[in-house]
Amino acid sequence: MKSTPNIFAEIPCLTEQSSSFNALELNKVWFGNSNKRYLMQTLQKFITYNKSYFDFLNITPILEGDEQDIELRFKTTNYIGSIPLKAPNSGKQISDLLVVPRFSSNTNYTDLLDILDKIKCYIQPEFMEGLFLKSKISTAPPLSYEIIKFFNLLMKVVSFNWTKFIRKEVNSRDASGLINWNRYIIHLNDLQQWTVFPLIKNSLSAYHRGLAELKYVFEIGKIELQKANLSYSAKISIKNTIQYIDSHLATINSQPTSDINISVADPEIVKECKTQANIILKHQFSLRQPWRIDMAAVFEKFVQYIFDEISKEAGLSSIKNYKFRKSGDRSFTWELNYLEPDILIYKDSICIVVEAKYKSHLFNKDSTSAQLKDDFRSDLHQLLAYTSFLEQKNKIGLLCYPSSKYGSKIDEYINPQGNVKCFIGLVGIPFSAEMINDTIANLRTEIEKLFTYIEVSEVG
């Protein structure tokens, strides 16, 4: 069990039930050989001590068996990240628990970085105050995509030729201009210095502190990217950017800093670049804090990108995150002000509503879990609610779940009264940058077949 120092376990997200952890072995390896007669109480105390950390990653611990043969399992959801764990007998920190992307076989997050680079989406990790992680390197959040975003912004800044007024003091025989009299009077005892005046001059220059601090962050970023396990395509895409920035900043000396000041007078692109630089600087100091990334947000952007590409290729109209707003007063705090489907696609009398759900259904096709069934029913009802707002005669709802390979299943729901129809499709989306082009091609073919079927039915 203790194959990696300081790592309690590494579990993929969207896991309904992890492999089991035997209480006797946990007690021997991690819990300091507590009293074996009270293993049930020991595990319950372990769960209680670490409840805030489990809640942070939305992890559900599950106890199975009786006092003599009890086991611990975990259920994970949409979050990836790392949390520290405390021993039940002493309350001291013993190890870290990792939740990794389901589609990745390692903790270097190569696949995730490829996806974010492909869809041009940047998701910032959330950090939790409290204990530091014991294993700094293997549990650190991926910083590469933040760096790549910073590099792209910095390239725009250096292309923009950002200059600032800098203040310099020069000695001159000409007494015109702003003179530093405090410095001048120091040398009054030297007659030769009487006609030498320290003039204060302001001039525009590209060699200023702001750019020097950005170069400092740039150098940090280059070191981090060298350590990151980037894919070949990601390395190629960023290589030219790095060379371009290097050539423009070759004569600038870097200025170390822990926080870059953002001035009101800075151009917008500079403000954006400085903001991103501060994210990286803060990230450097947060590497050992518990962290998480919501993969549901990444999957939603991924699915939106796919349908955006299909809409462009097929000449369809699309709207992302359109809001169906509510009118009337808000009486209760839990009321919704609007409904928001992930994407709407239009063509003549046909409208498609797309909803992305980062859930484990298509990884558990044969499961009899009541929770999976309840979750699917909720998702289906949500999709049907969205279609009820559409004025188009032909309505299609597509529910997208992550899957190991592409697949689809489309059913027709019919209300005999009034002959109201709605097509509902269940679509398995491979969460992979390498497979995205095939997914787009397969899904476009599926949609075109459905459009043709609807159009032929209307003519008939």
N, C-alpha and C positions, 0 to 999 in steps of 0.2 A: 504493500500500500504506500509506503513512504519512499517511492522511487525518486521523487524530486524533492530536494530540500525545501522546507517551508511551504510546500504546496499540499493542502489537504485533499483536494480533488479538482479535476478539470471536467466540466460538464457542458455539453452543447446547449444552447438555448432551444426553446420549444421542445423540451424533453418532458413527456408525461410522467415517466418514472425512470429515474437514473438506476444504474446498477446498485446493488445493495451493499451496505457497509455493516459488517458484523460487529455487534456491540463488544464482544470479547476482544476482537482485534483492535477496534478503536481505543478501547481501554488500555491495551498494551502499548500501542504505538503513540497515541496522542494524549491520553488522559492521565498518564502517570500511575497506572495500575490502581485505580480507585477500588473500593470494596465491590467484589464481583457479585455479592448477594443483592446489590441494589442497582443493577445495570439500567433498569427501566427509569428509575429516578435520576440516574446520572445523565441519560440521554435527554430526558425532559428538561433537566437543568441546563444542559448544553444548548438546547433550542431556546430556552428563555433568556440565557445570557447573551445570545447572539441575535435576538429577535429583530432589533433595529437594523442590523446589517442584512439579515435575510429579507426584511421588508424593503430595503433600499434597492435590492436587485429583483424584488418580487418573486422570491424563492419560497416554496412551500415545503418544509420538512415533513416527511411521512414516516411514522413508526409502524412496524409490522412485527407480529409474533408475540410471544409471551415472555415472562420474566427470564426464563432460562435460555431462550433462543430468539432474542429480539434483534431486529435489523433496522437500519436507517436508510431511507431513500430521499431523493429530492425531486421536486417538480419545478422546472424553469419555464419562463415565459418569453417575453419579447426583449428583455434586457440582456446585454453582454456587459462584462466588467469584472472587477475584483473586489473582494471584501476580506477584512481580517476576521479571524475566529478566536474566541477565548475558551480556555479550558473550563469544564464545569466544576472541577474541584477547587481550583485556585483563582479563577477569574483572570489569569494571566494569558496574554496572547500566545498562541501556539503555531498558527499557520495562516495561509490565505486560501480562499476558495475562488476558483476562476470559472466564469461562464463565458464560453467562446462562441463565435458564429457557427451555426449548424453546418453551413456549407463549406467550412474550412477545416483542414486536418491539422492545423498548427495554430500557435498563438502569435504568429507574426502578422496576422491580419492581411496577408497579401491579397486574398480575394476581395476583401472588403475595400481595400485601397483601390484596386482595379475598378470596382463598381463605382465608387465615388468619383474617380477620375473620369470614367466613361460618361456618367450622367451629369458631371460638373455640379456635384452636390457636396456640401461640407457640413458635417454634423459635429458640433462641439461636445465633448464629454462633460457630464455633470460630476461634480466632486462632493464628497461628504466629509464633514468635520469629524474628528475622532482619532482613533488609533491609526498609525501609519501601517502600510503593508510591510510584511517581513521580507518578501522577495521582490526587490525593486525592479530588476530587469525583466523577468518573465511575466510579471503581472502589470507592467506599465501600459497605459492606454496608448493606442496608435497616434503618433504625433505627425506622421508623414503627410497626411492630407492637409493638415493645417499649414505645414511648411510649404507644400506645393501651392496652396492658395496664396500664401504670402509672397512667394517667388513671382507668381503671375502679376500680383499687384505692384511689386517692386519694379518689375520690368516696365510697367506703364509709367511709374514715377521717374525712372532714369531716362525714359524716352521723352517724358514731358519737360526735361531739363529744368528741374526745380531749383530755383535760386532764392537766396535770402540776403537781406542787408546784414553785413557784419561790421563790427566796430573795431577799428584799428587806430593805434597811436603811431605817428611818424614824426621824426624831427625835421624841422624846416626853418630856413632863415626868414621865411615870409610869415608875418604875424597875423595874416588874415585867416578867418575861420574860427572854429571852436578850439580854444586852447585849454590844456590841463594846467591851470595855474598852480595847483597844489604841488605838482611835480616840478614845475618851472622854478619855484622859489627854493627848492632843495639845493639847486646848483648856483644860487646867486653869489656865493663866495668865490666862484670860479669865473673870472672875467671873460674867459673865452666862451663860456656857455650863455652869456647875457643875450646874445643874438640868436640862440638856438631855442626854438619854441616847439614844445610837444603838442602837435595838432591832433585832434580827434577827427577821424574821417570815417564816414559810412559809405560802403560800396556793396553793390550786388555781387554775390559770389555763389558758385556751386559747391564750394568747400566750406560746409557749415556743420554744426553739431548735429542737426536733425538727420542729415544724410549719413554722418559718421555712426550714429546710433543704429540706424537701419542696416548699415553694413555689418555691425556687430551681430545683429540678429540673423542676418544673411549667413554669416560664418558659422553660427550655431546650427542653422538649418542644414548647411552642407555637411557638417559632421554627423548630424542625426540621420540624414538620408543615406550616408555611407554605411551606417550601422543597420538601417532598415532593410528588410528582405523584400525589396520591390521586384515586381515582375519585369521582364525584359522590355515589354511595351511601355511600362510606366517610366523606366529609366531613359528610354529613347525620347519620350515625349518631353521630359524635363531637362535633358542634357543641353539642348540649344538655348533654353531659357537661362540656365546657369552660366553658360559661356557668354551670353549677351550681357548679363549683369556684371560678371567679372571684368569684362573689357571696359565697361563704363565706370566702374568703381575702383579701377586699378590704382588710381592716384589718391584715393580717399583713405585716410587712416581711421580704423574703427574705434568707436568710443564705447567702452563697457557701460552698461546701465541695467537696472532692474525694472525700470518703468519709463516709457517714452511719453513725454508731455505732448498733448494734442492741443494745438493753438486754434483759436477761433479764426485766425487769419490764414490758416493752412488751406490750400486747395482741397477740394472734396476727395480726389484720388489719394492725396497724401494722408488725409484723415483716415480714410479706409485702410490704407497700408499700415499706418501707425497702430490702428486698432487691432489689426491682425497680428502685428509684431508683438503687441502687449499680450495677446492670447498665448503666443508661443513662450514669451518670458514667464508668464504666470504658470503655464503648463510645466515648464522646467522645474518650478518650485513645488508643483503639485503631483509630481510623478509617484510619490509614495502614499498619496491619499486614496481611500476607496473611491472608485469611479464607476460610471455606467454610461452606456450609449443605448438609446432606444432604437432597436433594429426595425420596429414597426414604422418609424418615421423614414428610415432609409428605404424600406421596401415600398412604401407609398410613393416616394419620389422615383424609385426604380420603375414601378408600374406606370406612373404618369409619363415617364420618358418613353417607354415602349409604345404607349397609345398615342403620344405626340408624334412619334416617327411614323406610325401607321396612318395617322390623319394627314400628315404632309404627303406621304406617298400616294394615298388614295384620293386626295383632294377633298377631305372631309373637314367640317368645322368642329373645333373642340374648345372647351372651357374647363380650366382646372379650378377645383375648390369653389364652385359656384354655391351661393348661399340662398336657400329658400327661407325667407325671413318670416317671423311671426309678428302679427299685429295684436295690439291689446296690451293691457298692463301685466306686469310680472308680479304674480301673487306669491310665489314660492321661490325659495333660493335655488331649488334643484330644477327649476324649469329651464328649458332650452330656448334661446332667442332665435335660433335658426337651425336648419338642417343643411349639411354640407357634404355632398357626394365628392369623391376624389376627382372625377372627370366626367364630363358630358360630351358626347359626340353626336353630331347631327348630319343627316342627309335626307332632304325632302321630307317625306312623311314618316321617317324612321329616326328614333333617338336611342342612343345607348347610354346607360348609366353604368359606370365602372366603380367598383369599391374594392380596395386592396386591404386584405386582412393578414397580418403576419401571425398566423396560427398554425398549429401542428397537424391539422386534419389530414392532409395528404401524405403525411409521414406515418399516419396511424389509420390506414384505410380499413383494416379489419378489426379495429378496436370497438368494444361494446361500451365504452365509457359514457356514462350519462352526462358528464360535463361537456364532452365533445358534441353530443347531440344538442344539448341546451345552447351551446355557443353557436352552432350552425343555425339553429332555429332563430336565434336573435339576429344573426347576420342576414339571414334570408328575409326576415320581417323588415329589417332596416332597408334592404335593397328594394323590396316591394313598396315600402313607404315612399322612397325616392321616385319610383316610376309613377306613383299616383299623381305627382305634380306635373307630369309631362302632358302637353297638349297634343303631341303627335299621336297619330292613330296606332302606329306600330312601335311597341316599346320593348326594349331589350335590356336586361340587367345582367351584368357580368361580375361574378364574385371571384376574386383572384386570391389564391392561396400560394405560398411557396411550395415548391415540389422539386424532387430530384431530377425529373425530366418533364418536358412539356406534355400536356394532356388537356382535353376539354370534354365536357358533357353538357349538352344544351337540351333543356326540357321546355315544353310549352304549358303554361298554366292558363286554364280557361274557366271563366265564370259563365255558365250556361245562360244565366239571366242577363240579357243584353249582349251576349256573345262577346264579352270583353276578354281579350287575350294578352298574354305577356310572356315573352321568352326569357328564361332565366338560365344563364350558363355558369357552370363551375369550371374555372380555368386554373390549371397548375402551371405556375411560372417558375422556371429554373432560375434561382437567384445567383446568376453567374455572368460576369462580363464577357467571358468567352462564348457563351451560348446565346447572348442577347440577339444577335442578328438572325439566328435560326428561329428564335422565339417570335421575333417580329414577323418573319416570313410566314411561319405556321399560323399565327394568330390573324394575320391579314387575310390569308386564304380562307380561314374559318369564317371571318366576318363577311367576306365577299360572297361566300356560299349562302350564308344566312340572308344577306340582302337580296340575292337573286331569288331565293325561295319565297321571300316576302313579296317581291315585285311580281313574280309569276302568279302567286296566289291571288294578288289583287286584280290582275288581268283576268284570271279565270273566274 
